[in-house]
Amino acid sequence: MRFIHTADWQIGKPFRQFHERESVLRQARLAAIERIGQFALREGVAHVLVAGDVYDSEQPSPRTLLEPLERMRQFPQVAWHLIPGNHDPHRPRGLWDRLRDHGLPDNVHAHLASEPVALGGEAVLLPAPLTRKSETGDLTRWMDGAPSGPGLLRIGLAHGAIADFGTEGEAGNPIDPARPERAALAYLALGDWHRTVQVSARAWYAGTHEPDRAASQETGTALLVDIPGPLAVPVVTRLETGSYRWLTRDEHVAGAADIDSLDARLRGLGNLSALVLRLRLSGAVSLADRTALDRRLLTLSAALFHLDTDVTKVVARPTEQDLESIDFGGVLRHAADRLQLLARDEARAAGERQLAEDALVELFTRVAGGSGTA
């Protein structure tokens, strides 16, 4: 048995922080479905299992509702198996009923009940669809006693959190990590975590097919699963399905050399136009170096798809040369000296000190950093 395991497409997910580029990331989630279909054709895969959260919300627009169906329709040789997750649970007259009323493509199957489903003559699929956003009980428990024909592989499909069952009733949508053994599953295809995670030899989270948040999965992934026989351990291969990389970097800068090195390393990441970078900086630099840093970051942001920079922990430490560049002894120098004192005054609130430091940097930039006007 060979199939592809994917999850957490969350079609229709908003990316409002990207403003005019929001639509680009929304379209990338649809393009990743096509990439999964292309992998299925290349690998001779007849079934794709989608472990929940096909949609980001319970009330997608009519167009958003149909968009993933049309991507799957393009691959009639492949059977796509979907279950509801916590973002898109199956409720009466909800989105899944809307889909059925509209009509699914012949190759797309929505499994809305906990009952065995034949996958050709090789396996039986045991789905555990969610009917609410949060369940206190384990919806995969029914798999233990689910019937299947002799010699058929038993494959579970579920959406939830592997949890310590000493706390069952408190965690939402808990799944017993021992379910593959308890239910004699050849493989348990999981969704919910947006990282590719191996829980055990027979249980995996696929991760999301296109990254959608910082400090999570860097690249979109689906899993190619090969099961040579009823007792064989699955062979799992990661498939890169995403268009964009989401990286988080923590960096320290203490001068011009560090800024040059940082710029070179970030540019060395490659394919910058498809990179979403969250950059958190710390350190202490002169006003001249801080101005140079801001200019480098502005230039870098033009190269990347998106740059989210946090410089609140980069402290500006004016040198005497910095201050003389503002003014030798006039009103501007007086203002710079006053701002420096305020920025270093530990008796003041952190927000006030930060405001004074920002003003000092702005004063230096306007007077000595290139504009020539205060």
QUIVENSUL-V11126 format. One line per field, one symbol per residue. ss: DSSP state (H for helix, E for strand, C for the rest). Layout:
ss = ???
//
This chain:
ss = CEEEEEECCCECCCCHHHHHHHHHHHHHHHHHHHHHHHHHHHHCCCEEEECCCCECCCCCCHHHHHHHHHHHHCCCCCEEEECCCCCCCCCCCCHHHHHHHHCCCCCEEECCCCCEEEECCCEEEEEECCCCCCCCCCCCHHHHHCCCCCCCEEEEEEECEECCHHHCCCCCCEECCCHHHHCCCCEEEEECCCCCEEEECCEEECCECCCCCCCCCCCCEEEEEECCCCCCCCEEEEEECCCCEEEEEEEEECCHHHHHHHHHHHHCCCCHHHEEEEEEEEEEECHHHHHHHHHHHHHHHHHCCEEEEEEEEEEECCCHHHHHHHCCCCHHHHHHHHHHHHHHCCCCCHHHHHHHHHHHHHHHHHHHCCCCCC
//
